[in-house]
Amino acid sequence: MHIGFIGTGNMGTILIESFIKSGVLSPSSIFATNRTMEKLNRLKAKYPGLKTGTCRDVAREANVLFLCVKPKDYRGVIDYIRQDLTHEKLIISITSPVGPELLDRILPANKTARIIPSITNSVLQGVTLLSFGSRLSSDDKKYLMSLMSSISTPIEIDESVTRISSDMVSCGPAFFSFLMQRYIDSAVEETSICEDEATRMMTSMIIGLGRLLEEGGFTLSELQAKVCVPGGVTGIGLNVIDKETDTVFLNTIRATQEKFQQDLLEVEESFQDQKNPYH
């Protein structure tokens, strides 16, 4: 079986490298293409045996095809490879605005799914979000769950929570690393600690926190209570954070939801003239 990737940007490369690292796929079972040949050639040099070609080459050869392109590029890519998408192929979107319902409509002869990965998958951790098209069999679903479990914890989600789930799983590492960087920058500005030392402390703390949540049996609120001694420094700090961040995440969610609705509209409009893609 060949697994195809159209697009080897950040997420396409993360998926390819993670699958190889986990051992679930060998380089020789992967067929990839990219608009920028330099990125593709680096992958090929790093993983001997990995096959490369044009978009149509990959579409013809792949049994399972990951479309790792920007939402605005889906129409062009699908139109270009449509004649090569025989009915037995499984077509997978990796972007939130292109869901299985849309793929089912524009690719009525194919099985479809959406998988939203995370940068944490590169170390075989974190979550991947799965949504299945209407034509997938139970075996198809089991295969995808098994494939993604090799690099993550796969979670099937309802379409209604796609954006907020993606905010947590896929955007979350950027959001929280930004907050960590803000903390480090403030510590350096206000005290005599150097940036390297503060970064090392913060990084080790967050790794330990993840392990504690995984193995310690604490809920988030229980952990806060465990650290926060009445009348102590932690409580003073939490009071400030509580006041200063009162609406920050609410506003973040509202902003990402608004952008998601814009993206959905743009993708839908790009396929608007495609009432029946075979006529």
Secondary structure as GFF3:
##gff-version 3
##sequence-region A 1 279
A	DSSP	beta_strand	3	6	.	.	.	ID=ss1
A	DSSP	alpha_helix	10	22	.	.	.	ID=ss2
A	DSSP	three_ten_helix	27	29	.	.	.	ID=ss3
A	DSSP	beta_strand	30	33	.	.	.	ID=ss4
A	DSSP	alpha_helix	37	46	.	.	.	ID=ss5
A	DSSP	beta_strand	51	52	.	.	.	ID=ss6
A	DSSP	alpha_helix	55	61	.	.	.	ID=ss7
A	DSSP	beta_strand	64	67	.	.	.	ID=ss8
A	DSSP	three_ten_helix	71	73	.	.	.	ID=ss9
A	DSSP	alpha_helix	74	81	.	.	.	ID=ss10
A	DSSP	three_ten_helix	82	84	.	.	.	ID=ss11
A	DSSP	beta_strand	90	93	.	.	.	ID=ss12
A	DSSP	alpha_helix	100	106	.	.	.	ID=ss13
A	DSSP	beta_strand	111	116	.	.	.	ID=ss14
A	DSSP	three_ten_helix	119	123	.	.	.	ID=ss15
A	DSSP	beta_strand	127	132	.	.	.	ID=ss16
A	DSSP	alpha_helix	138	149	.	.	.	ID=ss17
A	DSSP	beta_strand	153	156	.	.	.	ID=ss18
A	DSSP	three_ten_helix	159	161	.	.	.	ID=ss19
A	DSSP	alpha_helix	162	166	.	.	.	ID=ss20
A	DSSP	pi_helix	167	171	.	.	.	ID=ss21
A	DSSP	alpha_helix	172	190	.	.	.	ID=ss22
A	DSSP	alpha_helix	195	215	.	.	.	ID=ss23
A	DSSP	alpha_helix	220	227	.	.	.	ID=ss24
A	DSSP	alpha_helix	233	244	.	.	.	ID=ss25
A	DSSP	alpha_helix	248	270	.	.	.	ID=ss26
###
